[in-house]
Amino acid sequence: MADEFSNVYDDKKRAESYDRLEYPGTYYLAFRDIPKILRKHIRGTKAIDFGCGTGRSTRFLRSHGFDVIGVDISEQMLSLARQHDPDGDYRLIPDGDLGGLAPNSLDLVFSAFTFDNIPTAEKKVHLFRMLNHLLKTTGRIVSIVSSPEIYVNEWASFSTKDYPQNRSARTGDKVFIVMLDVEDRRPVEDVIWMDRDYLKTYQESGLKVLEILKPLGKPDEPSHWKSETTIAPWVIYVLANGT
């Protein structure tokens, strides 16, 4: 089991490599349908980007009309975010401490891939409860996570063939994946989490699931898909206060 929280991007070389990524290939599928999801579920513009990294998803949200704060635990990543976006609001949150944000103030909590690196059920539940506490009554959480299948297949943007041990991994175990669209080919270490265990996590956090999306690649899209047209690499959860 993964037993401690670590941010693999709190590393200058990896942060700079990730910063140059423009979300091609497999990454494209994580964001392709987000504008439609936001139009369907979000009623307001106040937002945080939880685990904003270098601010790419924060800028994405702003381009769609949101007044957004980017928060992250990595100063390396936030430094790059501020360089790209000097007028943006980017805040360091030590170990996920969200106490500086007002409760019942947000229309949207957006999280892209952040929970792939949060190791225990207790930690996940704690953070989701804190995020839930920030939502207005009509507020929503949109969380993009890696599907368990991403760690056992080959993709336009990822490779896992050198890590056959991923196939026997259970919820909470460390898994390894190589990003093919960046110069830094050191394997990324994630924590696998099965769909059923995410559903349990949300229930224990006082959240209800409004929608689950598993985007697939389309044959007419300009990418050299490998597994993407038949296996979803990402899962997008839309969540609301369930209490």
Protein Blocks (a to p, Z undefined) as FASTA:
>chain_A
ZZbdcdfklcfklmmmmmmpgoiajlmmmmmmmmmmmmmmpgcjbdcdehklnommmmmm
mmnopacddddfbfklmmmmmmmmmmbccdddeehiaklpcehkbfbdcdehklmmcfbf
klmmmmmmmmmmmpcfkbccddddddfklmmcccfkbcfklmmmlmmpcehiacddddfk
bfblcdcddddddfklmmmmmmmnopacfbdcdddddfkbccdcfklmmpcfbdcddddd
fZZ
